[in-house]
Amino acid sequence: MLNLAKTEQGIISFIFKRLKAYGQLSKIRLSLMVVFSSVMAYLFEGVAYYWLDIVVLFVGGLMVTCSAISINQIIEKDTDKLMPRTSNRPLPSGEISIIEAAIFAGVNAVVGILFLTFYFNPIAGLLSALSLMTYGFIYTPFKRISPIAVFIGAIPGALPLLIGSAAAQGYVTTAGYILFIIQLLWQMPHFWAIAWVLDDDYRKGGFTLLPSGKGKSRDAAIQIVIYNIALLFVSALPFIFHYAGVISFIIALICGFIYLQTAIQLTIDLSVKSAKKLMFASFLYIPIVQIALVLDKI
């Protein structure tokens, strides 16, 4: 009995260890955040829905996102070894083999895209495939070529909003495009704040992600401020086009000004501390604004 209990405990421990490894391979917290935006866009469209619709959108979107991020890690397995922050990831550490990761990415991609295509419509499926291809096979290699990779990466990062819109309506609406632009602009300061904090680590891997390739410079900080200002104006569009009310408009402005204030502070002192505050503000901005828009619309 004692040996049987030890065997069961060992099996459970092995399963949890593998699940943790695959969670790291797919950056599960980031994946969940991406899919959250897609569900918010679906709900923002205000159509009659069933819980099964949301579950399928969530699961299908999560599978495609996990696949895209896994492809990113497969391609970057060698550079991940060079950076202390990523050297312990499942692929560079050998915890998961390349073949395992490729199978995981392939199955998730095919099943996720099929879910979205046949349960909802071909547009949702096509957009999810476009998101995967852009992130995995364009953004990923471009990270070693030019800082423009951040803008390229922001496109698949915002496409889930269009997927949610298409899933709800059968086509991408004006409201969907507005949400897409908001998320696109939000991502630039968000990515650059992360790149600022991790700049030394990224350079060890051969990545130069801050704008203009000048590193932690005032020019880079000013570009961050410009995107924050643009985000402030675009965040007013749901109210201007009568997709949402004044409450969500005020919340978006408050969050936008806080986000902008942290960006302005970064231009003043160019410090990692200010970049971390900007990064924290970015993490708060998008869920708060999206939830406010959905609740206001409802």
SULNOR-V649372 format. One record per residue. N is the residue number from 1. RES is the residue in one letter. PHI is phi in whole degrees, 0 to 359 (NA if undefined). PSI is psi in degrees with one decimal (999 if undefined). BURIAL is # if it has 9 or more other ideal C-beta (glycine too) atoms within 8 Angstrom, else .. Layout:
n = {N N}
res = {RES RES}
phi = {PHI PHI}
psi = {PSI PSI}
burial = {BURIAL BURIAL}
This chain:
n = {1 2 3 4 5 6 7 8 9 10 11 12 13 14 15 16 17 18 19 20 21 22 23 24 25 26 27 28 29 30 31 32 33 34 35 36 37 38 39 40 41 42 43 44 45 46 47 48 49 50 51 52 53 54 55 56 57 58 59 60 61 62 63 64 65 66 67 68 69 70 71 72 73 74 75 76 77 78 79 80 81 82 83 84 85 86 87 88 89 90 91 92 93 94 95 96 97 98 99 100 101 102 103 104 105 106 107 108 109 110 111 112 113 114 115 116 117 118 119 120 121 122 123 124 125 126 127 128 129 130 131 132 133 134 135 136 137 138 139 140 141 142 143 144 145 146 147 148 149 150 151 152 153 154 155 156 157 158 159 160 161 162 163 164 165 166 167 168 169 170 171 172 173 174 175 176 177 178 179 180 181 182 183 184 185 186 187 188 189 190 191 192 193 194 195 196 197 198 199 200 201 202 203 204 205 206 207 208 209 210 211 212 213 214 215 216 217 218 219 220 221 222 223 224 225 226 227 228 229 230 231 232 233 234 235 236 237 238 239 240 241 242 243 244 245 246 247 248 249 250 251 252 253 254 255 256 257 258 259 260 261 262 263 264 265 266 267 268 269 270 271 272 273 274 275 276 277 278 279 280 281 282 283 284 285 286 287 288 289 290 291 292 293 294 295 296 297 298}
res = {M L N L A K T E Q G I I S F I F K R L K A Y G Q L S K I R L S L M V V F S S V M A Y L F E G V A Y Y W L D I V V L F V G G L M V T C S A I S I N Q I I E K D T D K L M P R T S N R P L P S G E I S I I E A A I F A G V N A V V G I L F L T F Y F N P I A G L L S A L S L M T Y G F I Y T P F K R I S P I A V F I G A I P G A L P L L I G S A A A Q G Y V T T A G Y I L F I I Q L L W Q M P H F W A I A W V L D D D Y R K G G F T L L P S G K G K S R D A A I Q I V I Y N I A L L F V S A L P F I F H Y A G V I S F I I A L I C G F I Y L Q T A I Q L T I D L S V K S A K K L M F A S F L Y I P I V Q I A L V L D K I}
phi = {NA 295 295 296 296 295 295 298 297 294 295 299 298 297 298 296 296 291 298 297 297 290 296 290 298 259 45 302 293 295 299 296 295 296 292 304 297 295 295 298 295 299 292 295 294 72 275 293 220 242 300 297 301 293 297 295 299 295 293 298 295 295 295 294 295 299 296 300 290 295 299 304 287 297 294 262 301 285 289 299 294 276 250 306 296 244 294 264 297 303 283 295 278 85 293 236 279 299 297 301 296 294 296 302 294 294 296 298 297 296 294 298 295 296 306 292 288 270 279 259 193 298 295 299 294 295 295 292 295 297 299 298 295 295 289 285 244 243 301 302 292 291 300 267 254 204 298 297 303 297 293 299 292 291 293 295 291 258 301 305 293 290 298 297 295 295 297 282 249 90 203 274 270 299 300 298 295 296 297 300 295 301 292 299 291 299 292 297 299 298 296 291 297 296 297 294 296 256 303 299 294 299 296 296 268 86 258 237 254 288 301 71 69 263 74 280 248 292 301 296 295 295 296 298 297 301 293 296 295 300 297 302 292 293 295 276 298 302 286 298 270 63 273 211 266 287 296 294 297 294 298 297 294 299 297 295 291 296 300 294 299 292 291 296 299 296 292 280 249 53 261 295 300 291 296 293 295 298 298 297 298 293 295 280 302 292 294 296 293 293 296 298 297 295 296 294 294 295}
psi = {-39.6 -42.7 -38.4 -42.0 -41.3 -37.5 -44.9 -41.5 -39.0 -39.3 -45.8 -43.2 -41.3 -43.5 -46.2 -37.7 -41.5 -41.3 -40.5 -41.4 -44.7 -29.8 -39.1 -38.1 -36.8 5.5 65.6 -35.3 -41.7 -41.8 -42.3 -37.8 -39.9 -45.9 -32.4 -42.9 -37.6 -43.0 -39.8 -40.0 -40.1 -47.0 -33.9 -27.1 -18.4 21.0 163.6 133.5 163.3 155.1 -30.9 -36.2 -45.8 -40.0 -45.7 -42.5 -42.9 -49.7 -47.1 -45.0 -38.9 -40.1 -42.9 -42.0 -44.2 -37.6 -47.7 -43.6 -35.3 -40.2 -41.6 -44.7 -31.4 -46.7 -34.4 15.8 -37.1 -40.4 -29.7 -29.6 -24.2 -15.3 126.8 -37.5 -29.9 -2.6 -21.3 8.8 159.7 -36.1 -51.9 -27.5 -13.0 5.8 -33.8 135.7 162.9 -40.4 -44.7 -46.7 -39.3 -41.4 -44.9 -47.1 -42.5 -45.9 -45.3 -40.8 -51.0 -49.9 -44.1 -45.9 -40.3 -41.8 -53.6 -33.4 -49.4 -26.4 -40.9 -84.7 163.2 -28.2 -44.5 -41.9 -41.9 -42.2 -37.1 -38.6 -40.2 -41.0 -45.9 -47.7 -41.5 -45.1 -47.7 -38.6 -4.3 -56.0 -47.7 -53.8 -28.5 -19.9 -27.3 -1.3 -47.4 149.7 -13.7 -13.0 -31.9 -42.2 -41.0 -43.0 -26.1 -24.4 -55.4 -24.3 -23.7 -16.8 -30.0 -26.8 -39.3 -36.1 -44.6 -39.5 -46.2 -37.5 -35.1 -41.1 -13.8 -6.6 166.7 122.6 172.1 -40.2 -39.6 -42.0 -36.7 -45.4 -37.5 -47.3 -40.5 -48.1 -35.7 -48.3 -36.4 -36.4 -28.0 -56.2 -34.8 -51.1 -42.4 -31.6 -44.0 -44.2 -34.3 -47.7 -38.3 19.3 -45.7 -42.0 -43.8 -39.9 -30.9 -28.9 1.1 17.2 132.4 98.1 -15.7 148.0 145.4 -2.5 17.6 6.2 -151.6 73.9 167.3 -32.3 -43.2 -42.7 -38.0 -39.1 -35.5 -43.5 -40.9 -43.9 -35.1 -40.1 -43.9 -39.2 -38.4 -45.6 -44.3 -33.2 -13.4 -13.3 -40.4 -36.2 -43.5 -39.4 9.1 30.8 -19.5 166.4 -168.8 -28.6 -49.6 -31.4 -45.2 -42.6 -42.5 -39.4 -44.1 -49.1 -38.9 -40.3 -36.7 -44.7 -44.4 -40.5 -40.1 -33.0 -40.4 -40.8 -36.3 -37.0 -23.0 -48.8 -13.1 34.1 155.5 -33.7 -44.2 -35.3 -36.7 -37.7 -40.8 -43.8 -43.4 -42.9 -36.3 -38.0 -32.3 -35.1 -56.6 -44.3 -38.5 -46.8 -42.8 -41.4 -41.6 -42.1 -44.3 -48.0 -39.3 -39.4 -41.9 999}
burial = {. . . . . . . . . . . . . . . . . . . . # # . # # # . # . . # # # # # # # # # # # # # # # . . . # . . . # # . # # # # # # # # # # # # # # # # # # # # # # . # # # # # . . # # . # # # # . . . # . . . . # # . # # # . # # . # # # # # # # . . # # . # # # # # # # # # # # # # # . # # # # # # . . . # . # # . # # # # # # # # # # # # # # # # # # . . # # . # # # # # # # # # # # # # # # # # # # # # # # # # . # # # # # . # # # # # # . . . # # . # # # # # # # . # # # # # # . # # # # # # . # . # # . . . # # . # # # . # # # # # # . # # # # # # . . # . . . # # # # # # # # # # # # # # # # # # # # # . # # .}
